[in-house]
Amino acid sequence: MNKAILATAILSAMTPSSASAATIYEKDGTVLDLGGRAEGRFNISDANKTGNKGAFNDISRARITLSGESAVTDQFSGFGKYEAELSGEEDLTNRYYFAGVKGEFGSVSYGKQDSSQVILSNFTDTLATFGAKAADIVDGNKDKRENTLVYKTTFDQLTVSGDYIFADKDNTDNTNSYGISGIYSWERFRIGAGYVNQKQGDETENQFNFVGEVQFDNLSFAGLYTMGKSVVSSQLYDIIGYELMARYELEKVAFVGAYNAQKNDSSKTDTVDEFALEAVYTFNEHLRTYAGYRINQIKDADNDFQMGLRYEFKKSKRQHLL
């Protein structure tokens, strides 16, 4: 898609009237939704200082999302999603593009999408500013993976997802990967676990994830523990990590705290060790503002402050597309 055309589409979607116009087409069992966000934000940190550049760094962005679903029969339909992010004058990123089918068997989709482990890492990846770094061990564990085939289904209180990520012959950084994850929910609690396996040269990388969450009326806690083997500088290392998150909500205000830690257990070195504190004020379902501060405990690493205002276009109710 031409960048100028995409930019025009984003700007058109930013008008106040479009905030309630989520569904732009609906006829004969086919629905097309338009969504996204416009987000003005900045980061202040000594880490931004290079040459004549100061500590202030603008990181504003906009996203546009097109998602659709079309019924083939009463129990079978197809769906698709495209999402792009625009930052600066030239930086355009195709975040998601995938298509699939769904029915009583669940859903199957292929394209650039999240791995099956993201439903687990989302337990603690809740901040608008910082956090969610300890879960990054192997590539097959991450979000927005290309060449990805995903299956997902639900059995009462159990959600199961599996994926296979195909190595791209034109991308030497890619590798074949497969993974499976599951979440069990009951009352105030959710627990989950997942596994990823992939080859990196002659070595086998893997990762295990374990998550849990408990929710009260205004307070929630979540945690993630992960361990795996990853190739770093041509050597296979044991990596462990954990993330802890607490969230307290008071009507329109939410306070969030998180701790992220990751250690190379073979070399006994810390790769992530940080606290993050954040406050979010929600004006309505479309508009929110937030501010966060990160305390980095790695030697010679800098702390940073981030603040932003986000206008979010109305989301589709078809949750499997998001």
N, C-alpha and C positions, 0 to 999 in steps of 0.2 A: 504494500500500500504506500502511495506517495506520502511523504512526511507532511507536506502542506495540507493535503486532504485530511489526514488524520488530525492535525492540529486544529483545523477548522471544525471537525466533528467534535473534538474535545471542548472547544470554546462554545460551540452551540449547546452542548450538554450542560454547560455551567450556568446557563440562564435560570433564574428562579422558577420559571414556569415548568422547566424540565424535571424539577426535583420530584414532582408527583407523577410524571409521565414515564413510569418504569416500563410498562408494557406498550410497545409502539406498534405491535401487530398481533391480532388474535382472530383467527378464523378457521373453521373446519378442523379443530383439534391441533392447530399449529399456533405457537406463541413465540414472539420475539421480544426480549427485554433489553433495555439500555440502562446501564448503570456505570458506576465509577466514583471518582472523587477528585476534588481539587484541594491541594494541601500546601499552605505556605508554612515553612518551617526553617529553623536555623540551628546550628550547632556552634558552641563556643568551647574551645579547648586549645591548650598550648600545642597539641599535636597537629593543629592546622597551620602552624607557623612554618612556612618555607619561603626563603628568599625575602621578598618585600611583603608577603602575605601575612595578615594578622591572624588573631585567634578566631575571628568570626568567619563562619562558612555557611553560605546559603545552600540548603538542600531541598528546596521546594520541588514539588512534583505534581503531576496530574495523571489520572488513570481513566481509561474508558473500557467498559466491558460490554460485550455483546454475548448474550446467551439465549439459546432457543431450545424448544422441544416440540416434537411433532408425533402425534399418535398414529400408529399404523393399524392397530386393533385396540380393543378395550383393555388388553393386558400387555401390549407390546408397543414401545415407542423409541424414537431416536432423539438424541440430544447433542448439543455442541456448545463450545465456549471459545471466545477469543478475548484476550485482555492485553492491552498495551499500556506502557508507562512512558511518559514524556517528562524529561527533566532538562533544564538548561535550554539552549537553542537547538541543539542537534542530537541530543542523547535520546534515542528511541529504543525501548526494549520491548520485545514481544514476550510477555510474561507467561501467558498460557495460550495454547491452541490445541484442542482435542475434540474428538467426536466419539459417540458411543451409542449403545442400545441398552434398554432396561426393560425388565419385566418381573414376573414372580420369582425368577431365578436370581435377581439382583441386578447389577449393572456391570457392563464391560466397556471400557473406553481405551482409546489409544491416541497418543500425541505427546505434547509437552504438558506435563501435569505433575502433581505432587506424588511422591512415592507413598507406599502404604504405611510408612512410619510416621508421616506428618500428623495423622490423627492422634498419635501419642505425644509428639513434641508440642502439639497445640495446647496440651494441658498447662504448660508453664510459659508458652510463648504468647503472653497476653498484654505486654506493655506496648504502648505506642512509641516509645523511645528506644530503650535498651533491652538487653537480656537475650535469652535463648541462644547461647553460643556453645554451651557444653555438649549439646547433642551432636555437633558436627564432628564426626569421626571418619566415616566412609561416605563416598559420594552417593551411594545407593540409599542413604538414609535421609537425603535432603529433599527440599521442595523444588518445584519447577525443573523437573528432569526431562530431557528430550528422549524420544524413542521409547516411551514408557507405556506398557500395557498394564491396566489396573482392573482388578475384579473386586467388587464390594457387595456384601449382602448382610442382611440382618435377620437374626433368629430371636424373636421376643426381645430380651434384654441384652443380647450379645450381638455385637457388630464385628464382622470379620472382613479383612481386606488383604489382598495379595497382589504382587506386581512382578513384572519382569522388565528390566531395562536392557535394551539391545545396544551393543557396542556399535558405534558409527564408524565405518571404514575410513571416513575422511577426518575423524577426530581422534588423535592418538591419546587424548586424555580420558576418553570414555572406555568403559569396560562392561562386559556382561554382568548383570546383577539381578538377584532375585530376593524377595522379602515377603514376610507375612506378619500380620498384626491382628490383635483382637482387643476389644473393649467390652467389659461387662458392667452394666449399670443397675443399681437398685437403690431406691429411696434417695438418701443424701450422698451416696458414694458412687464412685467410678474407679475401676482398676483396669489396667491394660498391660500388655506385653507384646514384644515384637522381636523379629530376628532378620538380619540382612547378611547375605553372603555374596562375595564377588572376587574375581581374580584381578590381580595387579602384577603383570609380568608372570613370574614363576611363583609368586606368593599368593596365598589365599587370605583376603581381608574379610572380617566379619564384625558384627555389632549386635549386642543384645540391649533391648530397652525395657524398662519397667517403670510404670507410672501409676499414680494414685491421686484421687481428689476427694475432698469432702466439702459440702456446701451447707451453710446455715442461712438464716434469713438475710443477713447483710454481710456475712463474712464467709470467705472461702479460702481453702488452702490446697495447694497442689505441689507434687514433687515428681521429679524424674531422676532415675539412676540409669546410667549407661556404661557399658564396658565393651571393648572390642580390640581388634588387632588391625593396625593400619601401617601402610608403607610410608615412611618418612625419610627422605634423602636416601632412597634405595635400601633402607633397612626396615624390617618388620618390628613394630613396637606395640606393647600393651598400653592401651589408653583407657582411663576411667574418668567419669564425669558425673556431676549431679547438678540439678537445678531445683530451687525451692521458691515458691511464690505464695504470697498472701495478699488478699484483696478485701478491702472494706468499703462498703457503699453507703452513702447517706443521701437519699433522694437523687439530686443531680450531680453530686460530687463523689468521686471514687479515689481512694488512696491505694496504691499498689507498691509492694516491696518485693524484690527478688534478689536471690543470691545465685551466682553461677560459678562453678569451679570445674576445671578439667586438668588432669595431670597425666604426663607421660610416665607411666608406672615403671617402665624399663629404665629410663634415664633419671627418674626421680626429679623431674622438672615440672613446674606449673606452667601451663599454657593459657589458662583462663582462671582468674581469681578476682571477682568483682561483685560489688553491691550496687543495686539500682533502686532509686526511690522516685515515685511518680505520682502526680495529682492530675486528675481529669475532671473537667467540668462539662457536662452535657446540657446544651441549651434545649435541644429537641432531637428527634431521631436522625436529623440530617447534619446538625452543627455541633461541634465540640472543640474545646481547646485543652491543651495539655502542656505540662512542663515536667522534665525529668532530670535527675542528676545521677551520674555514675561515679562511684568511687572505685578506682582501679588499683588493686593491690599488687600487681606485677611490678617488679623493680624497674624503675625508669619509665614506666608507663604513666600517661597523664589522665587526670579526671576530666570529665566534660559535662556540659549543661546543654540541654536541648529543649526547644519550645516550638509549638506549632498551633495552627488553627486549621481544622479539617472540615470541609463541606462535603458530605457524602450523599450521592444520589441514591434514590430509593432502591433497596435490594430486591432481587427476585425472590419469590417464595419457594422456588424450586431449588432446595438446598443442595442437591447433588451436583448442581452446576457451579457452585461457588467455591 
